[in-house]
C-alpha cells in the first residue's frame, strides 16, 4: 500500500528568459535565482460542459486554459522586480522607473521544487509565462516581530513550439523517486530549462 503523504516543503525558485518560442524552436537564457520561497499556490483555468442526447447526459467537453502560480517570497530587489516585470531601471542610480512608457512584457520559464512529508521531491519547470507586478504591504516597526512577505503571481501558458515529445506544453514535472523506490539524479535539473524533449537524460539507470 502506498504511504499517505501531504505536501510539506518548497524551495529553489528560479527563472530563465524565454528568448525564442516559435515553430522552429524553443530557447531560453541563463537560469537565475529569484528570491527565497515560502509557499506556492497553483490554479488552472478549466471549463466543462455536459451535452445531452436522447434525454441523457451523453458527452462531456472539457477545456484547460492558463495556469496561475502564486509564489510567496521574501522580497524583490528593484533590479529583480524590473527584470521580471519588464520595467525600466535608471542606469546611473539603479532606481526603478515603474509603469508608464517603456514597460515590456517578457516571457519567462520558472522552476522550483516541492516536497511531500515522505521525502519525495517534485522538480518543476513552467515553460512560458509572465509575472505580474506583485502586491506589497509595509507596516511600521513595533515591539514585536511582525514582518511582511510578498506574493509574486506568474501566469503560465502553452508554448508556441511543438516539442517532439508531446507537442505544445505548459509545464513539466518529475518526481525524484519512482513508484518502485528508484531514486533519480536530478542535480542537473536547474542547470538549464527542462522541456519534454530533454527528459530522457533523467531516465533511471537500468539495474545490472
N, CA, C and O of each residue as an XYZ file, in Angstrom:
832
protein
N       0.845     -1.193      0.000
C       0.000      0.000      0.000
C       0.891      1.258      0.000
O       1.868      1.338      0.744
N       0.541      2.212     -0.829
C       1.315      3.431     -0.921
C       1.169      4.256      0.361
O       0.072      4.382      0.905
N       2.270      4.808      0.832
C       2.279      5.585      2.062
C       1.512      6.896      1.883
O       1.637      7.567      0.858
N       0.716      7.250      2.896
C      -0.021      8.512      2.862
C       0.950      9.662      3.116
O       1.776      9.600      4.027
N       0.842     10.706      2.308
C       1.750     11.839      2.437
C       1.020     13.121      2.061
O       0.052     13.098      1.301
N       1.493     14.229      2.595
C       0.959     15.544      2.260
C       2.106     16.427      1.790
O       3.280     16.107      1.973
N       1.732     17.553      1.176
C       2.759     18.496      0.746
C       3.360     19.208      1.959
O       2.637     19.693      2.829
N       4.665     19.261      2.001
C       5.360     19.972      3.077
C       6.761     20.327      2.608
O       7.690     19.528      2.730
N       6.902     21.520      2.077
C       8.205     21.973      1.639
C       8.206     22.500      0.217
O       7.548     21.943     -0.662
N       8.950     23.581     -0.006
C       9.172     24.118     -1.343
C      10.471     24.919     -1.303
O      10.827     25.486     -0.270
N      11.171     24.960     -2.426
C      12.474     25.606     -2.445
C      12.915     25.908     -3.874
O      12.311     25.460     -4.849
N      13.991     26.685     -3.954
C      14.759     26.896     -5.178
C      13.926     27.522     -6.306
O      13.778     26.925     -7.372
N      13.389     28.712     -6.072
C      12.619     29.419     -7.098
C      13.584     30.080     -8.075
O      14.362     30.957     -7.699
N      13.524     29.650     -9.329
C      14.420     30.157    -10.363
C      13.620     30.487    -11.616
O      12.452     30.118    -11.736
N      14.265     31.191    -12.553
C      13.605     31.542    -13.807
C      14.649     31.679    -14.903
O      15.848     31.737    -14.633
N      14.178     31.728    -16.136
C      15.029     31.971    -17.299
C      14.191     32.649    -18.359
O      13.045     32.264    -18.593
N      14.754     33.651    -18.999
C      14.041     34.377    -20.048
C      13.807     33.466    -21.250
O      14.729     32.787    -21.703
N      12.585     33.447    -21.764
C      12.278     32.715    -23.000
C      12.691     33.603    -24.169
O      12.026     34.597    -24.460
N      13.772     33.253    -24.832
C      14.313     34.073    -25.907
C      13.781     33.689    -27.282
O      13.871     34.471    -28.228
N      13.229     32.489    -27.390
C      12.663     32.045    -28.659
C      11.579     31.018    -28.395
O      11.783     30.081    -27.624
N      10.435     31.186    -29.027
C       9.361     30.201    -28.933
C       8.508     30.318    -30.184
O       7.553     31.094    -30.222
N       8.848     29.554    -31.197
C       8.098     29.570    -32.444
C       8.129     28.183    -33.070
O       8.549     27.220    -32.429
N       7.696     28.079    -34.296
C       7.595     26.772    -34.945
C       8.941     26.099    -35.139
O       9.011     24.882    -35.310
N      10.021     26.891    -35.112
C      11.349     26.328    -35.373
C      12.108     25.938    -34.114
O      13.106     25.222    -34.201
N      11.662     26.388    -32.947
C      12.389     26.021    -31.752
C      11.968     26.756    -30.507
O      11.202     27.718    -30.559
N      12.484     26.286    -29.376
C      12.246     26.873    -28.059
C      13.597     27.059    -27.398
O      14.348     26.096    -27.241
N      13.922     28.306    -27.000
C      15.207     28.602    -26.400
C      15.025     29.532    -25.207
O      14.102     30.345    -25.173
N      15.918     29.402    -24.230
C      15.862     30.254    -23.047
C      17.261     30.759    -22.711
O      18.266     30.224    -23.178
N      17.294     31.806    -21.886
C      18.553     32.338    -21.410
C      19.055     31.590    -20.194
O      18.591     30.494    -19.882
N      20.005     32.194    -19.516
C      20.622     31.580    -18.349
C      19.642     31.530    -17.175
O      18.874     32.467    -16.957
N      19.675     30.443    -16.432
C      18.833     30.282    -15.246
C      19.367     31.151    -14.116
O      20.573     31.186    -13.870
N      18.460     31.858    -13.421
C      18.855     32.705    -12.302
C      17.882     32.531    -11.136
O      16.720     32.178    -11.336
N      18.365     32.781     -9.922
C      17.535     32.690     -8.719
C      16.700     33.953     -8.575
O      17.160     35.047     -8.903
N      15.459     33.803     -8.081
C      14.554     34.943     -7.921
C      14.576     35.462     -6.490
O      14.921     36.619     -6.251
N      14.206     34.604     -5.535
C      14.075     35.033     -4.140
C      13.875     33.798     -3.269
O      13.717     32.689     -3.778
N      13.884     34.000     -1.944
C      13.553     32.923     -1.027
C      12.081     32.551     -1.173
O      11.229     33.430     -1.302
N      11.778     31.262     -1.154
C      10.431     30.773     -1.413
C       9.802     30.210     -0.139
O      10.375     29.346      0.525
N       8.606     30.720      0.189
C       7.902     30.265      1.394
C       6.679     29.410      1.083
O       6.337     28.518      1.860
N       6.018     29.669     -0.036
C       4.776     28.953     -0.345
C       4.484     29.072     -1.834
O       4.843     30.061     -2.473
N       3.819     28.040     -2.382
C       3.407     28.043     -3.788
C       1.942     27.624     -3.871
O       1.535     26.630     -3.269
N       1.161     28.387     -4.621
C      -0.216     28.010     -4.903
C      -0.423     27.931     -6.403
O       0.036     28.805     -7.139
N      -1.117     26.883     -6.872
C      -1.328     26.693     -8.306
C      -2.812     26.517     -8.592
O      -3.484     25.698     -7.965
N      -3.312     27.290     -9.540
C      -4.687     27.129    -10.012
C      -4.670     27.070    -11.534
O      -3.820     27.685    -12.178
N      -5.616     26.324    -12.104
C      -5.687     26.147    -13.549
C      -7.079     26.491    -14.043
O      -8.074     26.023    -13.490
N      -7.151     27.311    -15.090
C      -8.434     27.607    -15.709
C      -8.974     26.337    -16.357
O      -8.306     25.715    -17.184
N     -10.186     25.963    -15.973
C     -10.791     24.759    -16.519
C     -12.264     25.000    -16.812
O     -12.969     25.654    -16.043
N     -12.712     24.462    -17.931
C     -14.119     24.557    -18.296
C     -14.674     23.178    -18.590
O     -13.953     22.301    -19.066
N     -15.941     22.985    -18.308
C     -16.573     21.697    -18.551
C     -18.043     21.908    -18.904
O     -18.740     22.694    -18.263
N     -18.497     21.202    -19.924
C     -19.900     21.309    -20.324
C     -20.422     19.926    -20.711
O     -19.783     19.194    -21.467
N     -21.585     19.589    -20.183
C     -22.211     18.306    -20.479
C     -23.234     18.473    -21.592
O     -24.092     19.353    -21.529
N     -23.141     17.623    -22.613
C     -24.086     17.626    -23.728
C     -25.088     16.488    -23.549
O     -24.723     15.381    -23.155
N     -26.349     16.775    -23.843
C     -27.410     15.789    -23.673
C     -27.929     15.308    -25.022
O     -28.167     16.098    -25.935
N     -28.099     13.977    -25.124
C     -28.713     13.359    -26.297
C     -29.656     12.267    -25.828
O     -29.368     11.543    -24.874
N     -30.770     12.161    -26.501
C     -31.772     11.159    -26.139
C     -32.147     11.255    -24.673
O     -32.328     10.246    -23.992
N     -32.260     12.496    -24.198
C     -32.699     12.780    -22.826
C     -31.723     12.296    -21.753
O     -32.117     12.092    -20.605
N     -30.443     12.110    -22.124
C     -29.456     11.659    -21.161
C     -28.141     12.426    -21.344
O     -27.816     12.838    -22.457
N     -27.388     12.618    -20.259
C     -26.056     13.215    -20.405
C     -25.150     12.240    -21.140
O     -24.839     11.168    -20.620
N     -24.722     12.605    -22.356
C     -24.030     11.649    -23.209
C     -22.599     12.053    -23.560
O     -21.819     11.222    -24.025
N     -22.249     13.320    -23.343
C     -20.932     13.781    -23.761
C     -20.471     14.910    -22.850
O     -21.240     15.827    -22.562
N     -19.235     14.853    -22.400
C     -18.664     15.917    -21.580
C     -17.499     16.538    -22.345
O     -16.557     15.846    -22.730
N     -17.573     17.839    -22.558
C     -16.499     18.568    -23.219
C     -15.712     19.343    -22.169
O     -16.286     20.029    -21.323
N     -14.392     19.224    -22.237
C     -13.542     19.893    -21.258
C     -12.518     20.773    -21.951
O     -12.053     20.467    -23.049
N     -12.176     21.869    -21.294
C     -11.144     22.761    -21.802
C     -10.224     23.187    -20.670
O     -10.675     23.409    -19.546
N      -8.940     23.300    -20.964
C      -7.958     23.710    -19.979
C      -7.247     24.958    -20.481
O      -6.756     24.983    -21.609
N      -7.189     25.995    -19.645
C      -6.593     27.256    -20.044
C      -5.282     27.521    -19.332
O      -4.500     26.606    -19.077
N      -5.054     28.788    -19.015
C      -3.799     29.209    -18.395
C      -3.692     28.716    -16.951
O      -4.696     28.436    -16.296
N      -2.452     28.618    -16.474
C      -2.182     28.280    -15.081
C      -1.677     29.513    -14.346
O      -0.899     30.300    -14.884
N      -2.131     29.666    -13.115
C      -1.638     30.755    -12.278
C      -0.883     30.160    -11.100
O      -1.428     29.374    -10.326
N       0.392     30.553    -10.979
C       1.222     30.104     -9.865
C       1.543     31.317     -8.998
O       2.138     32.288     -9.466
N       1.147     31.251     -7.745
C       1.384     32.340     -6.801
C       2.498     31.938     -5.855
O       2.353     31.003     -5.067
N       3.612     32.650     -5.938
C       4.781     32.364     -5.117
C       4.860     33.359     -3.965
O       4.931     34.566     -4.194
N       4.849     32.869     -2.742
C       5.075     33.720     -1.581
C       6.574     33.770     -1.343
O       7.200     32.750     -1.057
N       7.149     34.966     -1.462
C       8.605     35.130     -1.400
C       8.967     36.166     -0.347
O       8.099     36.852      0.194
N      10.267     36.269     -0.063
C      10.685     37.222      0.966
C      10.570     38.659      0.462
O       9.840     39.452      1.055
N      11.265     39.014     -0.609
C      11.141     40.332     -1.211
C      11.871     40.317     -2.539
O      12.561     39.348     -2.856
N      11.729     41.373     -3.316
C      12.444     41.516     -4.576
C      13.254     42.804     -4.567
O      12.760     43.852     -4.149
N      14.492     42.724     -5.026
C      15.252     43.958     -5.226
C      14.659     44.721     -6.397
O      13.918     44.155     -7.200
N      14.984     46.009     -6.497
C      14.490     46.804     -7.621
C      14.893     46.210     -8.961
O      14.092     46.149     -9.894
N      16.144     45.774     -9.045
C      16.625     45.231    -10.316
C      15.895     43.953    -10.695
O      15.592     43.740    -11.868
N      15.606     43.088     -9.703
C      14.890     41.848     -9.996
C      13.438     42.130    -10.356
O      12.898     41.514    -11.275
N      12.800     43.054     -9.642
C      11.424     43.424     -9.952
C      11.319     43.942    -11.380
O      10.407     43.567    -12.117
N      12.262     44.809    -11.769
C      12.244     45.357    -13.119
C      12.481     44.270    -14.163
O      11.851     44.267    -15.221
N      13.382     43.359    -13.862
C      13.709     42.279    -14.795
C      12.507     41.382    -15.048
O      12.231     41.019    -16.191
N      11.795     41.025    -13.993
C      10.676     40.094    -14.126
C       9.438     40.722    -14.741
O       8.659     40.037    -15.404
N       9.248     42.015    -14.530
C       8.005     42.672    -14.969
C       8.209     43.618    -16.141
O       7.259     44.273    -16.569
N       9.415     43.706    -16.667
C       9.650     44.497    -17.864
C       9.691     45.992    -17.656
O       9.490     46.752    -18.603
N       9.948     46.434    -16.430
C      10.016     47.862    -16.167
C      11.458     48.373    -16.334
O      12.407     47.590    -16.390
N      11.590     49.672    -16.410
C      12.893     50.273    -16.670
C      13.664     50.553    -15.376
O      13.080     50.785    -14.318
N      14.981     50.522    -15.496
C      15.887     50.879    -14.414
C      16.741     52.060    -14.860
O      17.260     52.067    -15.976
N      16.888     53.050    -13.996
C      17.781     54.169    -14.270
C      19.222     53.670    -14.213
O      19.660     53.134    -13.195
N      19.953     53.848    -15.307
C      21.293     53.263    -15.409
C      22.314     53.915    -14.498
O      23.338     53.304    -14.190
N      22.061     55.144    -14.055
C      23.049     55.830    -13.218
C      22.865     55.566    -11.738
O      23.842     55.539    -10.990
N      21.628     55.372    -11.301
C      21.367     55.194     -9.869
C      20.816     53.819     -9.509
O      20.885     53.413     -8.349
N      20.268     53.095    -10.491
C      19.626     51.819    -10.197
C      18.191     51.962     -9.738
O      17.567     50.978     -9.338
N      17.650     53.186     -9.789
C      16.251     53.408     -9.390
C      15.313     52.749    -10.396
O      15.575     52.756    -11.599
N      14.231     52.187     -9.900
C      13.232     51.605    -10.782
C      12.325     52.711    -11.293
O      11.886     53.562    -10.520
N      12.040     52.705    -12.588
C      11.166     53.685    -13.222
C       9.881     52.959    -13.582
O       9.693     52.542    -14.725
N       9.011     52.813    -12.615
C       7.866     51.920    -12.740
C       6.724     52.479    -13.552
O       6.433     53.674    -13.514
N       6.068     51.572    -14.303
C       4.875     51.926    -15.053
C       5.144     52.874    -16.202
O       6.292     53.193    -16.510
N       4.052     53.325    -16.839
C       4.167     54.310    -17.908
C       4.832     53.763    -19.154
O       4.689     52.587    -19.488
N       5.567     54.642    -19.844
C       6.229     54.250    -21.089
C       7.387     53.296    -20.821
O       7.973     53.298    -19.739
N       7.703     52.493    -21.812
C       8.880     51.637    -21.742
C       8.675     50.305    -21.050
O       9.640     49.560    -20.880
N       7.445     49.969    -20.640
C       7.188     48.686    -19.992
C       7.007     47.611    -21.059
O       6.179     47.758    -21.957
N       7.764     46.556    -20.963
C       7.641     45.429    -21.885
C       6.894     44.290    -21.204
O       6.444     44.431    -20.066
N       6.764     43.186    -21.883
C       6.050     42.042    -21.317
C       6.863     40.776    -21.577
O       6.459     39.942    -22.387
N       7.999     40.622    -20.901
C       8.869     39.472    -21.191
C       8.255     38.158    -20.721
O       7.537     38.105    -19.723
N       8.556     37.108    -21.466
C       8.125     35.764    -21.079
C       9.281     35.033    -20.406
O      10.434     35.134    -20.824
N       8.939     34.291    -19.347
C       9.934     33.537    -18.602
C       9.479     32.094    -18.417
O       8.283     31.802    -18.384
N      10.451     31.201    -18.298
C      10.215     29.877    -17.724
C      10.532     29.992    -16.240
O      11.457     30.710    -15.859
N       9.781     29.296    -15.402
C      10.018     29.371    -13.964
C      10.080     27.954    -13.392
O       9.282     27.089    -13.754
N      11.045     27.733    -12.490
C      11.218     26.413    -11.912
C      11.302     26.453    -10.396
O      11.663     27.476     -9.814
N      10.969     25.343     -9.761
C      11.079     25.222     -8.305
C      10.905     23.759     -7.918
O      10.629     22.908     -8.763
N      11.070     23.483     -6.640
C      10.928     22.124     -6.110
C       9.861     22.122     -5.031
O       9.852     22.990     -4.158
N       8.964     21.151     -5.088
C       8.016     20.920     -3.990
C       8.343     19.576     -3.356
O       8.993     18.734     -3.974
N       7.892     19.378     -2.123
C       8.248     18.170     -1.379
C       7.052     17.683     -0.581
O       6.192     18.471     -0.188
N       7.004     16.381     -0.345
C       5.954     15.796      0.475
C       6.535     15.301      1.795
O       7.752     15.252      1.970
N       5.658     14.938      2.713
C       6.093     14.530      4.048
C       6.859     13.216      4.036
O       7.545     12.909      5.011
N       6.766     12.432      2.970
C       7.551     11.198      2.894
C       8.876     11.407      2.176
O       9.575     10.444      1.862
N       9.224     12.673      1.915
C      10.536     12.985      1.366
C      10.658     12.975     -0.139
O      11.751     13.187     -0.664
N       9.561     12.733     -0.855
C       9.608     12.740     -2.321
C       9.568     14.188     -2.811
O       8.680     14.956     -2.443
N      10.537     14.542     -3.640
C      10.590     15.894     -4.193
C      10.157     15.873     -5.656
O      10.494     14.959     -6.407
N       9.394     16.915     -6.047
C       8.986     17.066     -7.436
C       9.672     18.292     -8.026
O       9.509     19.405     -7.527
N      10.427     18.083     -9.071
C      11.163     19.145     -9.749
C      10.327     19.640    -10.922
O       9.858     18.845    -11.737
N      10.140     20.963    -11.006
C       9.175     21.509    -11.957
C       9.774     22.626    -12.802
O      10.635     23.381    -12.350
N       9.299     22.709    -14.032
C       9.533     23.861    -14.898
C       8.218     24.231    -15.567
O       7.648     23.413    -16.290
N       7.725     25.437    -15.347
C       6.666     26.015    -16.166
C       7.370     26.690    -17.334
O       8.292     27.476    -17.118
N       6.963     26.407    -18.552
C       7.786     26.701    -19.717
C       7.620     28.101    -20.293
O       8.535     28.608    -20.943
N       6.485     28.729    -20.071
C       6.283     30.064    -20.661
C       5.201     30.809    -19.892
O       4.113     30.281    -19.663
N       5.505     32.029    -19.499
C       4.511     32.829    -18.794
C       5.062     34.195    -18.443
O       6.216     34.505    -18.738
N       4.233     35.008    -17.815
C       4.624     36.360    -17.425
C       4.366     36.573    -15.941
O       3.495     35.941    -15.345
N       5.144     37.479    -15.362
C       4.981     37.847    -13.957
C       4.200     39.152    -13.847
O       4.413     40.084    -14.623
N       3.299     39.207    -12.878
C       2.602     40.443    -12.554
C       3.423     41.250    -11.549
O       4.207     40.692    -10.781
N       3.233     42.568    -11.565
C       3.825     43.394    -10.525
C       3.220     42.954     -9.193
O       2.000     43.001     -9.042
N       4.024     42.533     -8.233
C       3.487     41.921     -7.013
C       2.833     42.920     -6.071
O       3.206     44.092     -6.025
N       1.852     42.432     -5.324
C       1.278     43.217     -4.234
C       2.317     43.330     -3.122
O       3.100     42.409     -2.891
N       2.310     44.460     -2.446
C       3.311     44.714     -1.411
C       2.653     45.411     -0.230
O       1.858     46.333     -0.408
N       2.985     44.970      0.967
C       2.478     45.584      2.190
C       3.645     45.943      3.098
O       4.510     45.110      3.368
N       3.666     47.178      3.565
C       4.690     47.619      4.514
C       4.010     48.171      5.759
O       3.082     48.972      5.652
N       4.459     47.754      6.934
C       3.875     48.237      8.185
C       4.980     48.805      9.076
O       6.159     48.492      8.914
N       4.570     49.630      9.997
C       5.539     50.255     10.889
C       6.183     49.242     11.823
O       5.570     48.229     12.159
N       7.397     49.505     12.238
C       8.049     48.665     13.225
C       7.371     48.851     14.576
O       6.892     49.937     14.904
N       7.340     47.769     15.355
C       6.802     47.848     16.707
C       7.656     46.982     17.631
O       8.749     46.555     17.258
N       7.159     46.729     18.818
C       7.937     45.963     19.787
C       7.935     44.463     19.500
O       8.673     43.704     20.127
N       7.099     44.042     18.546
C       7.018     42.621     18.232
C       7.955     42.227     17.097
O       8.940     42.910     16.818
N       7.630     41.118     16.453
C       8.467     40.574     15.376
C       7.719     40.522     14.049
O       8.071     39.741     13.165
N       6.683     41.355     13.908
C       5.892     41.347     12.681
C       6.732     41.767     11.477
O       7.577     42.656     11.575
N       6.490     41.121     10.353
C       7.108     41.498      9.086
C       6.200     41.030      7.961
O       5.252     40.282      8.200
N       6.480     41.461      6.742
C       5.617     41.137      5.614
C       6.416     40.511      4.479
O       7.526     40.941      4.166
N       5.827     39.485      3.871
C       6.432     38.922      2.673
C       5.693     39.445      1.440
O       4.973     40.440      1.529
N       5.861     38.797      0.311
C       5.337     39.313     -0.945
C       4.781     38.164     -1.776
O       5.310     37.053     -1.737
N       3.717     38.430     -2.529
C       3.138     37.431     -3.423
C       3.494     37.777     -4.866
O       3.159     38.856     -5.355
N       4.169     36.863     -5.536
C       4.578     37.036     -6.921
C       3.737     36.103     -7.778
O       3.812     34.883     -7.633
N       2.930     36.679     -8.677
C       1.978     35.901     -9.476
C       2.527     35.692    -10.888
O       2.938     36.634    -11.566
N       2.519     34.435    -11.303
C       3.019     34.035    -12.619
C       1.887     33.352    -13.377
O       1.293     32.396    -12.878
N       1.585     33.836    -14.579
C       0.548     33.234    -15.413
C       1.211     32.459    -16.528
O       1.859     33.040    -17.399
N       1.049     31.139    -16.502
C       1.690     30.266    -17.470
C       0.762     29.874    -18.601
O      -0.413     29.580    -18.384
N       1.305     29.873    -19.822
C       0.540     29.480    -20.998
C       1.305     28.400    -21.759
O       2.457     28.107    -21.441
N       0.664     27.817    -22.757
C       1.312     26.782    -23.556
C       2.331     27.410    -24.500
O       2.168     28.543    -24.952
N       3.364     26.665    -24.782
C       4.367     27.135    -25.733
C       3.792     27.174    -27.147
O       2.864     26.437    -27.482
N       4.361     28.045    -27.958
C       4.030     28.044    -29.383
C       4.714     26.862    -30.069
O       4.149     26.229    -30.960
N       5.928     26.584    -29.639
C       6.694     25.490    -30.220
C       6.064     24.143    -29.864
O       5.604     23.937    -28.741
N       6.051     23.235    -30.834
C       5.595     21.875    -30.607
C       6.807     20.983    -30.364
O       7.622     20.776    -31.262
N       6.921     20.464    -29.159
C       8.014     19.569    -28.837
C       7.784     18.208    -29.487
O       6.645     17.794    -29.703
N       8.868     17.529    -29.791
C       8.755     16.199    -30.383
C       8.000     15.258    -29.457
O       7.210     14.424    -29.900
N       8.259     15.410    -28.165
C       7.600     14.588    -27.158
C       6.421     15.357    -26.565
O       6.562     15.993    -25.520
N       5.266     15.306    -27.219
C       4.056     15.835    -26.606
C       3.472     17.108    -27.185
O       2.413     17.544    -26.733
N       4.118     17.727    -28.169
C       3.535     18.932    -28.767
C       3.699     20.154    -27.881
O       4.679     20.259    -27.143
N       2.735     21.090    -27.948
C       2.779     22.295    -27.122
C       2.508     21.929    -25.666
O       1.632     21.111    -25.382
N       3.262     22.535    -24.736
C       3.104     22.201    -23.324
C       3.186     23.440    -22.442
O       3.773     24.453    -22.823
N       2.585     23.341    -21.252
C       2.604     24.417    -20.265
C       3.717     24.184    -19.240
O       4.385     25.136    -18.834
N       3.925     22.941    -18.818
C       4.938     22.658    -17.794
C       5.394     21.213    -17.892
O       4.768     20.384    -18.553
N       6.518     20.928    -17.207
C       6.978     19.557    -16.988
C       7.266     19.411    -15.498
O       7.685     20.368    -14.847
N       7.045     18.225    -14.964
C       7.280     17.950    -13.541
C       7.734     16.513    -13.390
O       7.144     15.601    -13.970
N       8.793     16.313    -12.604
C       9.367     14.987    -12.442
C       9.677     14.725    -10.978
O      10.370     15.515    -10.337
N       9.162     13.609    -10.441
C       9.469     13.212     -9.070
C      10.837     12.546     -9.012
O      11.239     11.847     -9.942
N      11.546     12.773     -7.911
C      12.890     12.193     -7.789
C      12.876     10.755     -7.289
O      13.927     10.123     -7.184
N      11.682     10.232     -6.979
C      11.552      8.855     -6.513
C      10.434      8.169     -7.289
O       9.289      8.621     -7.262
N      10.763      7.074     -7.983
C       9.768      6.327     -8.741
C       8.929      5.469     -7.796
O       9.280      5.284     -6.631
N       7.819      4.951     -8.315
C       6.925      4.135     -7.501
C       7.615      2.897     -6.917
O       7.229      2.411     -5.854
N       8.639      2.389     -7.617
C       9.333      1.200     -7.117
C      10.476      1.553     -6.168
O      11.228      0.672     -5.750
N      10.612      2.835     -5.824
C      11.650      3.263     -4.903
C      12.937      3.727     -5.559
O      13.837      4.212     -4.874
N      13.040      3.588     -6.873
C      14.238      4.018     -7.593
C      14.412      5.536     -7.469
O      13.468      6.293     -7.694
N      15.624      5.975     -7.111
C      15.916      7.398     -6.982
C      16.544      7.924     -8.267
O      17.412      7.282     -8.859
N      16.095      9.089     -8.683
C      16.646      9.730     -9.871
C      17.642     10.812     -9.466
O      17.466     11.478     -8.446
N      18.670     10.979    -10.258
C      19.643     12.045    -10.033
C      19.168     13.286    -10.780
O      19.288     13.367    -12.002
N      18.633     14.244    -10.045
C      18.117     15.474    -10.651
C      18.988     16.675    -10.295
O      18.509     17.809    -10.285
N      20.250     16.432    -10.008
C      21.155     17.511     -9.622
C      21.380     18.515    -10.746
O      21.770     19.654    -10.490
N      21.136     18.102    -11.993
C      21.331     18.995    -13.134
C      20.022     19.611    -13.625
O      20.007     20.269    -14.665
N      18.928     19.410    -12.896
C      17.607     19.844    -13.357
C      17.550     21.346    -13.625
O      16.933     21.778    -14.598
N      18.182     22.135    -12.778
C      18.104     23.588    -12.915
C      19.322     24.192    -13.610
O      19.501     25.409    -13.619
N      20.149     23.336    -14.186
C      21.287     23.856    -14.952
C      20.794     24.622    -16.167
O      21.398     25.613    -16.576
N      19.687     24.155    -16.743
C      19.012     24.828    -17.846
C      17.536     24.482    -17.750
O      17.158     23.634    -16.942
N      16.696     25.114    -18.551
C      15.261     24.822    -18.531
C      15.030     23.439    -19.154
O      15.508     23.152    -20.252
N      14.299     22.603    -18.442
C      13.988     21.267    -18.947
C      12.651     21.281    -19.689
O      11.689     21.909    -19.248
N      12.610     20.589    -20.808
C      11.413     20.522    -21.648
C      11.037     19.064    -21.864
O      11.782     18.175    -21.452
N       9.898     18.792    -22.501
C       9.567     17.394    -22.796
C      10.639     16.672    -23.601
O      10.750     15.448    -23.525
N      11.429     17.416    -24.371
C      12.443     16.787    -25.219
C      13.782     16.579    -24.524
O      14.683     15.987    -25.118
N      13.946     17.045    -23.282
C      15.205     16.831    -22.553
C      15.054     15.832    -21.414
O      16.036     15.521    -20.741
N      13.860     15.328    -21.187
C      13.607     14.481    -20.023
C      14.336     13.141    -20.086
O      14.588     12.531    -19.047
N      14.673     12.681    -21.266
C      15.308     11.374    -21.377
C      16.646     11.314    -20.636
O      17.083     10.236    -20.232
N      17.292     12.462    -20.458
C      18.579     12.481    -19.755
C      18.426     12.193    -18.262
O      19.417     11.959    -17.570
N      17.196     12.210    -17.768
C      16.955     11.932    -16.346
C      16.322     10.560    -16.121
O      15.841     10.263    -15.027
N      16.325      9.734    -17.154
C      15.763      8.399    -17.015
C      16.571      7.596    -16.009
O      17.790      7.755    -15.948
N      15.931      6.732    -15.215
C      16.677      5.940    -14.227
C      17.666      5.004    -14.890
O      17.400      4.459    -15.961
N      18.799      4.821    -14.252
C      19.834      3.925    -14.775
C      19.361      2.473    -14.621
O      18.996      2.061    -13.520
N      19.363      1.705    -15.693
C      18.918      0.297    -15.568
C      19.781     -0.471    -14.594
O      21.002     -0.317    -14.582
N      19.159     -1.289    -13.783
C      19.898     -2.095    -12.819
C      20.631     -3.221    -13.539
O      20.157     -3.756    -14.540
N      21.794     -3.563    -13.006
C      22.609     -4.604    -13.645
C      21.966     -5.973    -13.488
O      22.512     -6.969    -13.964
